[in-house]
């Protein structure tokens, strides 16, 4: 190929590259240029000479970069077909470019250095060590030429380690060859890296003058100007050497890191005081100290607790902190903090009762340094230290160390400051704010971080107080007394609730809030840790009296006061005479108002105080019922008095107080007495609920709409609400029924239950049968409850929705809060406490419908566990439920169907004894599952079609946010349905429910990458019962397998691992239709097509497909027909797999090998991430084996090489 052709082509390429990179080019022109360049790379036979010409130093950086890209493309995609001499020619030229084809280290562009090192690494991946044994020597020789070449060699070694070890982007055998050769040569490589680092750092320090001397010199004297570039070049190489070391320290044998008396670690500590190199050094140090491995090998790391290392680490931290807030220094401080944390973890791992490692002499110095990070203004640094403090306080040896015990008061003192919520990035009221601006994007971000940081501190404080409970209690007492006497400072940001009241940012409130959290954590731990007779009862009661006597009109502060009352309440168990005072305080707060008799809607802060007081009373009655029982009459009279005024309390507050009474009545342990009490308590509800008017309203949708006022048009939607009282009456009844059903119970001890008249007899299995004192009352109200549920479901019929008044057209929609929760949008911070709970009457109406719907289903969900056989044997229960809860489901939106499944169907099924499966559960679940399958299939069809059409139909009246909401709801409903089916059908033996916490969370984070399907996922009794009914069986199987191709990764993974195989296994003994078998198998393959890009899903689906094929292929040849339709399936390999499968005598291959073979067969239908779908395949050939296998079965192994490459491919040069 002539030189003219090469230069002619190169000119065209230079023009094309210039067009591509010129911002002024038109799009068409740019695309043509791009196409020309791409076609040249793909097709031109003279790529190498052109690439080399374009990469010459005389060209511009952009052109050189393109020339080098051409060479990289050749190595990646044409290497296998290049003649040997051409490979050698290219390799020598590339090494020549490193030697003298680049600008000097300070002038060369970083992207040129990067692509040059990439080319060399791509060649190494294909030829080293077998065909290029001298590679390391050549790199060594290059590095002797100067800093420019040394830096490039560092880049090459780092990239090689990343590709081979970190990212593992090459075939297994090549990876093994290279990694083993690297390991064999590691001593040389490490010596080379260390020597390079040392020499360059020494030269640099010599020219710049070590930091200690620098301070004595003025800036002008520091470096001779001529020396400056030379010093910079050495510094650059030092940084590159540190980066490369970081790529190796992570995985090489620990002996290399600790060789030569830990010379590497010593050097790294020294460099912590070198401003230009300190970040790189701290990164390396961090990776080294975080190493796991055999404890014996990790012992030398303890050298970092020695005098020298500690001195360097601490002086570096002090210097960096003394420089003020500069981003570079702050990043370095974070690294140092991580180093200290990792050191603490190593110490905890190495120090044990059976090890010979001793507590280091500098342990005290270490703790002081660590405390300095815990008291640093940066909230992020403070939080970084918590896990390590926890590990130290928990450690069997260190937790007894006097130095650590002496640290506890200091740690708690620091926590008192750290619990105060300051440091919002938008504010300037604390030194932390400045740091937060580096760490957090917004106040919401900071708020979320701070809440989890505070919870973590609570854990660690409790651990500290386990070691020293008295100190914590003393500090809590002092702080509480101080807050009770400190004047209130509401700060500049006044609350809208009223003048002089705190907002959540007020100085006083943040202090109260922190103090309350502190005392709660510390006091609860003290009661758990100390012996009964050691507890400082007098001090505790003194504090309780101070708190009870404290009066405030500020709702936020009062909320903190109530928490302190609850925290100190255990002291009352020693002095019961204080109980009436506590009750008075709580009851006074139940009716708290900022301004008495105000007509304005209550703010959330006020509502929270009232709710807080109610829940404190419930908690007290739940946890200390014996203590409260003697005061029952007083409590009952209090409640009666409050209930007598219909407007004084909200319905929820009334019911909370009634729940408290029911909890205490459980202590009567006398069936007749408790039944009589519940009858009296529920008399007002029964009177209201069973009145003819209420019966009419509850059973007729039109009457209901009119009664609750949803058909009105309202002029002033904020103040005017004529039907509010009607709504509250319905709510009151429903809340009360729920409270009683939830709280009324028989005594836990069988003897007591028997004595009190609760025990009716025993089941055939020996399980006792109890009766609940509330059963009679609740069942009396049951018909009307079902009527209300039926009516509520019918409200969604189009003709009923049309009857809503124009103010209330959206009354049945979701609340904004619910929408935000589903879309994952954060709530604005201030609004939460300062705004009225419902701003308009429409919001009130939405809240009413939403709560009413949920509570009705909560009652049904709790009825089974509460009333047991009395509920399950209600006459025609299945029919009644089908004609109420499950009516008009077609019009019920997803956001209403979800809670119904979760709070009603699931608990009902889980608590139902097997005797009632046939009469109740199967008749109910059969039609439900059939319906849910149809509904979900239609929903997913709409979503898939919408995704296909979205390019064409942009101007839709359905905005994107609404579509996102609908799609996310379908996802959540799908998870709910699949979860319900799994709960009903599959017993949880060995099934890991590791993802339940993330039901609504982020899909990818919940994905486990390696799936080992549970060995013993068997069908439950209920599952078998459902699978015996043909129509239900079909619905379950079709739902489970169809869901694999719905676009919800989380649901797919769970269904695959937990549900699909147990269901199918149940029907295997019968005669399945060939079409059905093909459909099941195809569904799994479709699932792979859609979810194959996620490792967790892919592993689970491949396993399932393998199970189905192995179990059913011998009976159904149709499965082979399905396999043959997979794109690019190697037919001979399929025949081989099939023949082994069908001939049991041959089947000696291990399960894993068979599964791997099967996975290779179906590879054509495994979906890839979008980024990889159009990527050009890189093929790296295996080289002759470095290590001869000593297996006798060598021939068969090679012949059965299932890549289909056989013997010949192995020995090709």
N, C-alpha and C positions, 0 to 999 in steps of 0.2 A: 504494500500500500504506500503510495508516494507521499512525500512530505507536503506537496501542494494540496492534495486531497485533504490531508489532516488540517492544514492551516485554513483551507477554504471552509471546511465544516466548523472549525473552531470559531471563525469569524461569525458565522450564522448563529452559533450557540451563544456567543457573547451578546449579540444583538437580542436574541430571544430572552436571555436572562435579564438584560437591562430592561426590556419591556415589562417582564413579569414584576420586577421590583420597583418600577417607576410608578409613583402614586398617580401621575397624570394620565397613565394609559387608560384607554377605554376597556370595558369588560371584554368585548369581543376580541379585541387585539390581544389582550392578556391571555384569554383562553386558547387562542391559536398558538401563541408562543409556548404556553404550557404543554399543549398537545405535542408540539414539535419536539420539545425537550424529552417528554416521556417516551415518545416513539423512538427517539434516538437511543435512549437508555435500553429500551427493550430489544430493538432490532439491529442496530448498527454493528457491523463486525469489527470496526476499528475504535471501539470505546476506550481501550487502554491507552493507545498513543494520544487520543484526543484529551482524555482525562488528565494525563500527565502534562500535556502542553498547557491546558487551562489552569493547572495547579501551580504553574511556575510563579516565582516570587514577583515577577514584573507585573502580573495581572492585579486587578483590584481584588479586595477581600471577597466580595460577593461572587465574582467569577471563580476565584480559587476554590471557594467553598463548593461551588457547583461541580468543578472539576474533580474534587475529592469525593463528592457524593457519587459521581459516575463510577469512580474506582470502587467505592464501597458497594455499589449496586452490582458491579461485575463479580466481586468476591462473594457476595451473598447469593446471587442467582445463577452465575455461569461457571462457578469454580469447578463443578463436577464434570463439565464437558470441555474444560480447557486442557490443551496439551501441557505436558509437564514443563517444557522449556518456557512456555508463556507464563506459567505460574511463577517460576523462578525469576523471570524477567520482571514481573510485576512486584514480587516481594523485594527484590534488590532495589528497585526504583523507589518503593515506598520507604524502605530503610534509608535510602539516599535523601529523601525529602526530610526525614527526621534529622539526618546528619547536617544537611546544609540547605534545605529547601524552605526554611521558615524564617520569619523575622526574629529578632531577639526576644527573649522571654518577656520583656516589659512592653514591647511594641506589638507583638502578635495578638490577633483577636482570639478570644477564648473559644469561639465556635470553630475556628480553624484547628486549634489544638485538639478540640473534642473529636472532630470528624477524623483527624489523622490517627488518633489513638484507637478509634473505633475500627478503622480499616485493619490495623495490625491485629487487634483482638479477633476480628472475624477470621483472619488467616490462621491465627493460633488455634482457634476453635476447630479448624478443619485439618490442621497438619501436625500439631504438636502433641505428644513428643515423638511419635513414631517416625514422621518424615521430616522433622525439623528439630533434631536433638539439641542443636547449639543455640536455641532461641534465647535462653537466659544469658548465655555468654555474650551474644550479640547485643542484648539490651545493656549489659554491664559495660561493654566497650563503648556503646553510644553515650552512656552517662558520663564517661570520662572526658567527653569533648567539652562539656561546659554546662552551665545552668539551664540553658534553653532545652538541651537534649535530656538532661536529668528530669526536668519537670514532665516532659512528654513520656519518659519511661515510667514515671510515677502514675501518670494518667492511665497508661496501658495496664500496669499491674493492678490498679484499682478496678478498672473496667472488667478485667479478666475475672477477678474474684467476685464481682457483682454478678456477672453473667453466669458463672459456673456454680457459685455457692449460694448467693443470696436469691437471685431470681430464677436460677436453674432453667435458662432458656435454650437448652440443647438436649439432644437425645441422651437417654440414660447411659449407654455405653461410653459415648464420648465424654459425658460429664464425669463418669467414674474414672476414666483414663486420666483426664486432666487433673481432677481433684487429687487423685492418688499421687500423681507426679509432683503436683504442687506440694503436697504433704511431705513427700520424700525430700524435696529440696528446701523445705521451709526454713531450716537453720540458715542456709545461705541467703535466702530471700530476706529473712528477718535481720540478719547481720547487715545486709546491704541497706535495708531501709533505715536501720538505726545509725549506721555509719553516715549515710547521706544526711540524715537529720542532724546528727551531732556536728559534722563538719560545717554544714551551712549555717547552723545556729551559732557556732563558735565564730565563724567569719563575720556574721552579721553583728554579733554582740561586740566583737573586737572593733568593728568600724563605727558602730553607733555609740559604743560605750555602754556598759551594763547599766541597768536602771538605777542601781544604787549611786553610780558615779554621776548619772545624768543630772540629778537634782543639783549637784554642785556646779554644773556647767551652765553657761547661758546658752540660749538656743543657737546662737551663731557659732559656738565652738563645738556643738555636738558632733557634726560630721563634716568632714572636708567635702565641699560641693562636688568635687570630681568623684569622690567615693560613693556619693549618694545612690546613683543607679546600681552600682555594684552591690551595695548593702541591700537595696530593694530586691535585686535578683536573688540574693541568698535567702532573703526573707520569703520570697515567693516559693522557692524550692522547699523551704522548711514547712510552709503551709501545705504544699502538695504532699510532702512526706507524711505529715500528720493525718491528712485526709486518707491517704492510702493505708496507713497503719490502722485507721478506724475500720477500714473494710476487711482487715485480716484478724484484728484482735478478737472479733466476735466469735470466730469459729476455729482458730488454730488450737493446737494442744496447749493447755495452760502452762506447760513447762517452758514454752518459748517466751511467754509473757513474764515469767518469774525467773528466767535464766540469769546467770551472772549476778547473783544477789539482787534480783529485781532491778537491774540497771534501767530497764525501760521505764518502770514506774517512777524511779528516782528522777530520770530526765523529765518526765511529764510533769512531776511536781515542781521542778525547777522552772519549767516554762510557764507555769501559772502566773509568774510575775513578769512575763514578757508581753506587753500590751498587744503586739501584732499577732502573737502566736497563742495567746492564752485560751481563746475559744476552742481552737483545734485541739490543744493539749487537754482541755477539760473534757471534750467529747471522747477522746481516746481513754482518758482515765475513767470516765463514767462507764464506758463499754467494758473495760477491764474489770472494774469493781462489781459490775452487775453480772459477771459470769456465773453460770450454774455449773454443776459437774460434781465429781467426787469431792467430799469434804477434805480428804487428805490433800488433794491437789490444790485446794483453795487456801490452805493454811498460810502459804507465804504472803498472801494479800494483806495479812495482818501487819505487814511492815508499814502500811500506811497509817497505823496508829502510833508509829514511832515518833521521836522528837522532831526529826528533820522534816518528815513529810507533813506532820501536823503544823509545824511552824510555817511552811510554805503555803499550805492550804489556807490557814487562818490569815496570814498577812495579805495574801491575794484578795481574800474576801473583804478585809478591812479597806484595802486600797480602792477596790472597785466600788465599794459603798461610799467611800469618802469623796468620790468624784462627782457625787450628785446624780441626778437621773439622766443618764445618757443611754440610748438604746443598746449600744454595744456592751457597755458595762453591765446593764441590767440582764441582757441575755447571758453574759458570763456568770453573773450571780445565780441565775436560775440553774445553770449547769453545775456550779459548785454545790448548790443546795442539793441537787440530785445526787452528786457524788457522796455527800455526807449521808444522805438517806440510804444509798446503796451500801455504804460502809457499815451503817447500822444493821442492815439486813444480813450482811456477811457475818457480822459479829454474832447476831442472834442465831445464825445457822451453825456457826463453828463452836460456839460456847454451849456446852451441855454438861449434864451431870456425869456423862461417861467419856468426855473428851479431855485431852491433855492441854487444850488451849486455855490460857488464863485470862482473866479480865485485864485488858491492857492498862499500863501505868497511866496513860494519858486519857483514860476514860472520862475523868472529870473535865479535862480541857475540851474534849470532844462534846460533852453535854453542854458546856457553856457556849461553844460555837453554834451548836444546834439550836440552843435557846435564842441566840442572837437572830437566827433566821425566823424563829417563831414570833419574835417581837418586831420584825422589820415592818416598815409601813406598808409594803406591798401585800395585799390580801392574798395574792396568788402564791407568794413565797410562804406565807404563814400556812396556807392550806397544804402546801407540798410536804410539810414536815409531819403532818398528823399521823399518817399510817405508820411511820417509823416510831413515833412516840408510843403508839398503841402496841407495836411489837415489843418495845423495850419494857413497857409496864406489864406485859403479859408473860415475859420470858421467865422460865423457871429459876434461872440463876441470877440474872441481872435484876429481877424485881426485888431481890433481897439485898441488893448492893446498897450500902449506906449512901454512896454518892448519888445514886438514882433517887433514893428515898428523900434525900435533901433537896432534890430538884422539884419534887411534887408541888410544894407551895409556890415555887417560882412559875412552874408550868400553869398552875391554876390561876395565879395572878395574871399571867399573860393571856389566859383564856378569857378572863373578865374583860380585858380590852378587846380581844379578838371577836367576842360574841356581839359587840356593838355594831349594828349594821350601818357602817359609813363607808365611803369610798365609791359612791356612784360616779361613773365617768362624766356625767353631765354637771356635776356639782364641784364646789371648791371648798367644802366645809371640813376637809380632813387631808392630811398629807397622803393618804391612800389614793385620793382621787386621781392624782397625777399618774400614779402607776397603773391604775385601772384603765386609763385611756390607752395604754399600750396593750392591755390584755383583753379588753372587752369592747365589742362593737356598740353596745347600747345598754341603757339602764336595765332593760328586761333581761339581757344576757347576764349582766352582773348579778341581778336578783336571783336568777335560777342557780348560778354558781354559788352565791352566798348561802342559799338555803341548804344546798347539799353539803357545803363546807361546815355549816353550823351543826347539821345532823351528825357529821363525822366527829366534830369536836365533842359533841355530847357523848358519843361512844367512848372516846379516849378519856374524857373527864371521869366517866363512870369507872373505867379501868384504874385510873389514878386513885380514885376514892376507895376502890377495893383495897388498895394498899394502905391508905391513910384516910379513913372516913372522917375522923374527928376534925382534921384541918379544914377539909372541904366544907363541913357543916358550919364551922366557925366563920369562915370567910363569907359563906352565903348569908349567915345571920347578920354580920356587920354590914354587908352591902344592902340587905333588905332594910335594916334600920335606917341607913343613910338615905335610901330612896324615899322612905316614908316621911322623912323630915325635910327633904330637899324641896325648894320652891319649884313650881311647875314653870318650865320654859317652853312655850309653844313654838318659839322660833318665828322666822319671817313668813313661812308658808302656812298661813292659818287655814284651819279646816273650814269647809263651807257649812258644817253642821251648826256652828255657833261661834260667837266671839271668844277668843282666848282658849279655844279647845285645840288639842293636839291633832296634827295630821300624822301619817305614818313616818314622815321625815323629821318630825319635831325632836329637838335635842332631848327633851324629857322622855318622850315615848321610846326612843331607841335605847335609852338607858334602862328604862323599866322593862322593856322587852328582853334585853340581854340578861338583866338580873333575874328575871323570872325563869328564863331558860336555864340559867346557871343553878338556881336554887332547886328547880325541879329535878335536874339531873343528879345533883349532889345528894339531896335528901332521900330520893328513892333508893339510891345506892347504899346510903347509910343503913336504912332499915333492912336491906338485904344482907349486909356484911356483918353488922355488929350483933353481939348477943343481946337478948332482950333486956337483961339487967344492966347492960352498959350504956344503953341509949340515954342521951341527955334530955330526959322528959321535961324537966323544969324549964330549960332553955327553950325547948321547942314550944311549950305551952305559952311562955312569955311572948315569943315571936307571933304565935297564932293570935294572942289577944291584941297585940299591936295592929296586926293586919285587920282583925275584925272591927277594931275601933276606928280605922282609917276611913274617912269619908271623901268621896270625890264625885264630881258631876261630869268627869271626862270619860266618855265611853271606852276609849282605847286603854286608858290607865285602869279603869275599873275591870276590864277584861283580864289584865295582868294580875290585879288583886285577887280575882276569883281563882286564877291558876295557882297563886300562892296559897290560898285557902285549901285547895285540893291537895297541894304538895305537903302541907303541914297537917292535913287531916289524920294521918295514921297516929299522931300523938294523942288524938282524942280517944283512941282505943285504950290508952292508959288512964285517961281522965274523962269518963263518959259524961260528967256533969257539964262539959262545955258544948255538948251536942246541940242543945236548943239555940245557943248563940250562933252557932254555925248555920243552922237551918234558917234563922231569922235573916242573917246576912244574905244567904242565897235567895230566899223568897223575896227580899226587898229588891234584889237585882233582876228577878224575873219580870217585874213590872217597871223596870227602869225607863225613864224618859228624860231627855235633856231639858225640854221645856214641858211642864205638865199641861195636859189637856190640849196639846198642839194639834192642829188639823193637818199640818204638812206631813207628807209621807215620811216614814222613818228611814234614816240612812242605814246603810249596811253595818256601820260600826255599832249603832244602837241595837239593831236586830241581832248582831253577833253577841253582844253582851247578854241579851235576854236568852238567846239560845244556849250560850255558854253556861248561864246559871242553871237552865233546865238540865243540860247534860251533866253538870256537876252533881245535881240532885240524883239523877238516874245512876250515875257512876257510884255514888255513895251507897245507894240502896242495893246496887248489884254486888259491890265488893264487900260491904260491911252490913249485910242485912240483919245479923244478930244484934249489932250495936244499935241499929235504928228501931228495931222491933218494939222495945219498951216505949218509944216515943210515937208509936203508930197513930194514936188518937190525935195527938197534936198535929202531926203531919196531915192527917186526913181532914181535920177542921180547916187548917190553912188552905188546903186545895179546894175544899168545898166553897170557902169564902171567895176565892179567886174565880171559881167557875160560875158563881152566882151572877156576876156581871158579864153579860155576853160580849161586851166590846173591849174588856180590859186586856184580854190575851188573844193572840192569834190561835188558830186551830191547832197548829203544830205545838205551840207552847202548852195549850190545855192538855193535849194528848201525852206530851212528855211527862207532865206531872201525874197523869193517871197511870202511865207506865211505871213510874216510881212506886206508886201505891201497890200496883199489881206485883211488883218484884218483892215488896215486903210481905204481901199476903201469902206469897209462896212459903214464907217461914211459919205460917200458922200450922202447917203440916196436918191439917184437918180438912178433909174433903168438903164436909157439909158447911163448915164455917166459911171456907174460902168461896164456895159456890154462892152462898148467901151474900157475901161481900160483893162479889163480881156482879151479881144480879142487881144489887143496889146501885153499884157504880155505873152500870150500863143502862139503868132504867131511863134516864133522859134520852139517851141515844135510841133505845128501842122505841120509846114513845114517838120520837121524831121520825125515825126510819120506817116504822110500820104504819104511820098515819095515812089515811086514804089519799090525801093530796100528794104526799111523797111517793106513794105507790104509783099514782097516775104519772107523775113527773118522770120517775125512773124508768117506766116501761114504754114511754112514747117519745121518740126523738124530737118531734115538733114541740111537745110540751116542755121537754128538757131545755131546748134551745131558748125558748121564751123565758123559762124560770130563771136560768142563769144570766139572762140579759144579753145573749149573743145575737139577738135579732134586732137590737136597737141601733139607732144612729145617734151618736153622742156629740153634743156641741163642744163641750170642753173636755177633751180626752184625758186631761191630767187630774182635774179635781172631781168631775162628776162620775159617779158609779152607782146608779140606783139599785142594781141587783147584787151588789157585793155581799150583802147579808145572806141572801139565798145561797150563793156559792159557798159561803163559809159554813153554812149549816150542813151542806152535803159533805164538804171536806171534813168537818168535825166528826161526822158519823164514820166516814171511811177510815180516818186516822185512828179513831178509838178502836174500831174492830181490829185494825192491824196491830195496834199496841197490845191489846189483850191477847190476840192469837200468838203474838211473838213472845210475850213475857210470861203468860200463865203456864206453870209447869207443876208436875208432881215431884215429891222429894227424890233426890238422887239415890239415897240408900233404900234398897228393897224393903228392909225391915220397917223403916219409918213410913214408907209408902203403904205398907200392909196395915200398920197400926192406924194410919190416918184415913184408911178407907179408899185409897187410890187404886189398889191392886184388884183387877177383876178375875185374873186366872192366868193360865199359861198356854202358850202355843204348843202344838205337837212337838216342835223342836226344843221346847223348854224355855223359850224367850217369854219373859213376863208381859202380860197385857195390862197397860195402865189406862185410867180414864182421866181426862183433863177437866178440872172444875169449870172451864169456860165453855165446854162443848155445847151444852144446852142453849146458852145465851147466843152463841155465835150461829149455830145452825138455824135458830129462829130467824136470823137476819139474812140467811144465805140466799133465799130466793130473790130477794130484792137486789142483793149484790150482783147476782148473775143477770138480773134484768138491766141493771145499770151498765154492766159490761157489754151486754147485747146492744143497748141503746148507743153507748159510746162508739162501738164498732160501726153502727149504722149511720152515725153522723158523717162518715166519710163517703156516703153514697152521694153521687153528683146532685141529686134533687135536694138533699139536705144541705150540702155545702152552699147551694144557691140560696138557701133561706137565711144565711148569716147576714146580719146588717152590714152596711158598708164600712162602719168603723171596724167591724170584726171579720172582714172577708178573709183575713189571714190568721184567724184565731186558732186554727188547727195546725198551723205551720210550726216548724221548730223554733225554739228561742235562739237568739243570736249567740248566746253563750254556748249552746249545744253545737251550733254550726262551727264556731271557732275551735271548740275542743276537737271536733272531727277533722277539721282542716289543719289542726296543729298550730293555730295562731295564738300568740300570747295575749293575755289580758293587759290593758294599760294599767300601770301600777297604782296610781293615785285613785283612779275611779273606784277601785274595789271597795274602799271604805267610806268614801266621801259622798257617793251618789246615793239617791234613794234606791231601794231594792228593785222596785218596778217603776219605770218612769211614766208609763202611760197605762190607761185602762186596757189597751190591747195587750200590752205585755203581761198585765195581770191575768187577763183571760187565757193567754197562751200558757202561762205558768200553771193556772188552774187545771186546764185540760191535761197538760203534760203530767203533773203530779198525780192527778186523779187516776189517770190511766195506769201509771206505774204502781200506785198504791193498791189498786184493785188486784193487780196481778201478784203483788207482794203477798196479799192476803191469801190468794189461792196457792201460792208457792209455799207459804208457811203452814197452811191448813193441815197438810199431810203429817209433817213431823210433829205438829202440835196436838192434833186430835186423833191421829193414827186410825185404828180400825173404825172409829165412829164416823170418820170422814170418808174413808174408802168404801164403806158399805152404804153410803147415802143412796137411796133408791134411784136407779137410772142415772148415776153420776156421769158416766161417759157421754150419754145422750145429752144430758143437760149442758155439759161443758162444750160439746160439739155445737150445740145450738146457741151458745152465748159467746164464749171466748173465741171460737173459730168461725164465727159467721162473718160474711162480707169481707173475707181476707183480701179479695182482689183489689179492693179500694183502699185497704189499709197501707199507709206508706212504710217504707223500709225502716225509718227511724222509730216507728211504733212497734213494728213486728219484732225488732231485735230484743228490746227489753222483755217482751212477752215470752220469748223463747228462753231468755236467760233467767228471769226471776220467777217464772211460773212453771213452764214445762219441765225444765231441767231439775229443779228441786223436787217437783212432784214425782218424777220418774225415779230419781235417786233414792227417795225415802220410801217408795212403795214396796211393801212386802210381796214376795213372789206369788202369794196366794191370789193376789188381785190382778196379775198380769193379763190373764185371759179375759176377765170381765171389764177391766178398766183401761189398762195401759195400751194393750194392742188395738182395741177398737178406736182409741183416740189417736195413737201415733200413726196407725196405718194411713188413714186419709190425709193426716198432716204431712207426713213425709212425701206422699205422692204429690200433694199440692206444692210443697216447697221445691221439689225437683222441677216441676213445670215452670214455676215462677222464676227460679234462678236461671234456668236455661234461657228463658226469654230475655231476662235482663242482660245476661252476658252476650246474647246475640245482638242486642241493640248496641251494647258498648263496642263490640267488635266491628259492627257495620259502621258505627260512627267513626271509629278510628280509620276505617278504609276510606270513608267519604270526606274526612276532615280537610283534605287538600282542596276539594272542589267547592265545598259549601261553607265558605267562611262567614258569610253574612247571615247567620242564623239568629233567631230572636232569643235563643237560649245562651246566655253569656257563659264564658269559659268557667268562671268561678262556680256557677250553678252545676255545670257538667262535672267539674272536679268533685263537687260535693256529692252528686248523685253516684258517681263512680266509686268514690271512697265508701259511701254507704253500702253499695252492693258488695264491695269487698268485705266490709265488716259483717254484713248479714251472712255472707257466704261462710265466713269463719265461725260465726255463731251456729249456723246450721250444721256444718261439718263437725263442730265440737259436740253438738247435741247428739248427732248420730254416733260419734265415737263413744261418748259417755254411755249411751244406751246399749251399744252392741259389744264393745270390747273391754275385757277386764284389764286392769292396769298392771298385771304382773310383768315386771321388768320393763314396762314402757316408760321411757324418760319423758316426763312432761316438762322438759326444760324450757319450752317456749311460751308457757301459759302467761308469763308475766308480760310478754310483749304482744298481747292480742291486738292492741291498737297501735303498737309501736312501729318502728321503722322495720320494713321487711328485711332489708339486707342484714341488719345487725342480729336479727334473731336466727339467721341461717347458720346452722352448724355445718362445717364443711365435710366432715366425714360421718357417714351415717351407718351405724350398725343397727339394722332393724332388730326390734325386740324378738328374742327367740320364742318367748312364750306368750305372745299376744293371742289370747284365746277369746272365743265368743262368750259373753255372759249368758246367764239363763234367759234374760230378757231378749238378748240378741238372737238366741236360738228360737225363742218363741216368735219373734218378729219374722225371722227367716223361714219359719214353717208356713207362713201365709204367702201364697204365691205373689199376689199383687204388691204386698209390702216388700217382699224379697227383691222383686224386680226393681221397684222404686229405689231401694237402698243401693243395689249394685250399680244401677245406671247413674244415680247421683254421685256415688263415690268415684266411678271411673270417668264420668263426663267432667267432673270438677278438675281433673288433672290438666285439662287444657284451658281452664279459665285463667285469666291473667292475674292470679294472686299467688305469688310464690310461697308465702307462708302457709296458706291453706293447702297448697299442692304438697308441700313437704310433709305436713302433718298427716294428711290423708294417706299419702303413699306409705309412710312408715307405720302408721297405726291401724289403718282401716281396711285398705284394699285387699290385702292378702287374706286376713281372717275371714272376710265376707265371702271371697271367692272359694276359699278352702271348704267352706260349709256346703257349697253346692257341687263340689267336684265329684262326690260319689254318684250323683244323679246323672241323667243323660242331658248334657247341655247341647243345644243346637250348634252345629258348626259355625253358623253366622254369628252367634252370640260370642263364641270363643274368639273368632277373628276380631270382633268389635272390641272386646276387652283388651286384646293384645294391641290392636291399632290405637286404642285410646291412650295406652301407656306410651306408645311411640310418639303420638301427637304431643303428649305432655313433654316428652324429651325435646321435641322440636321447639316448643315454646319456652320451657324452663331449663333446658340443658345448659344454658350459659351460667347458671348458678350452681356452684360445686355441690352444695348440700342437696339440692333437688336432683341434680344429675345422678349423684351416687345412689340416692334412694330409688329413683325411677329405673335406673339400670338394673338394680338388684331385683326390683319387682318384675321387670320384663323377663329377666333371667329365670326367676322362680316360675313364672307362668309358662315360659317356653319349655323348661325342663319337665314340668309336671304334665303339660297337656300335649306336647308335640308327639309323643308316642301314640296318642289316640286320635289326633287331628292333623292330617297332612296340610289342612288349610293354613296352619301357622307358617309352614315353610313358604307357601305362596305369598303370604304377607311379607315375610323376610326378603323374598326375591324382589319385592318392589322398592326396597330401600335403595336410595341412590348410591352408586359406586360400591355395591357390596361384592367382595371377591367370591365368585361362585364356587371355585374349588375349595376355598377355605370354609364356606358354608357346608358343602358336601362333607368335608372332613369332620366338622363339628357334629353334623347330623348323624353320620355313621357311628361316631363314638357314643352319641347319646342313645341311639337305637340299639346298639349292641352292648348290653351290660357287661359282657365278658371283657370288652376292651377298656372299660372305664376305670383306669387307674390314676388318671390325672387329678391332681389336687383341685379342690373346689375353687381356690383363688385363680389357678391357671385357667380353668374352664370359664370362669366369670370374665377374666381379662380377654380371653379369646372372643367371648360373646360380645363384650363391649367394643372390640375392634370391628366385629361384623356390623354392629348397628351404628357405627360412628357417623355414617352418612345422614342419619336423621337427628343427631344431637345438635340442638341449636347453639349458635355461637353468639357472643356479645356483638353488638352493632360494630364496635371498633374492629372486630376481627373478621367480620363477614366477608369483606372484600379485600382482605389482606392477601398479598401474594405469598404463597407457601415457600418457606426456606427449607431446603433439604441439605442436612449435613450428614455425609456418609460416615459409617463406622470405619475405623482403621483396623489393621490386623491386631488381634488381642495382645495386650501387654503381658497378661498374666494367664498362663495356661491353666485350664481347669483340670483338676485331678479326677474328675468324675469318669467312671468307666462308660457312662452313657453318652459320651461326646458325640458320636456319629448321629445317633437318633436325635439328640438335642438340636444339632445344627440343621438336620434335615427337616425337623419340625419347626424350624424358625418361622413363626406364624406371620412374620411380615411378608412371607412369600419371597424372601430374597435368596434363601438357600445358601449353599456353600460358596458358589462362585462369587457372589457379591462381597463376601468377607475378604477375599484376597485380591480384589482389584486395587491397583495402586491409587 
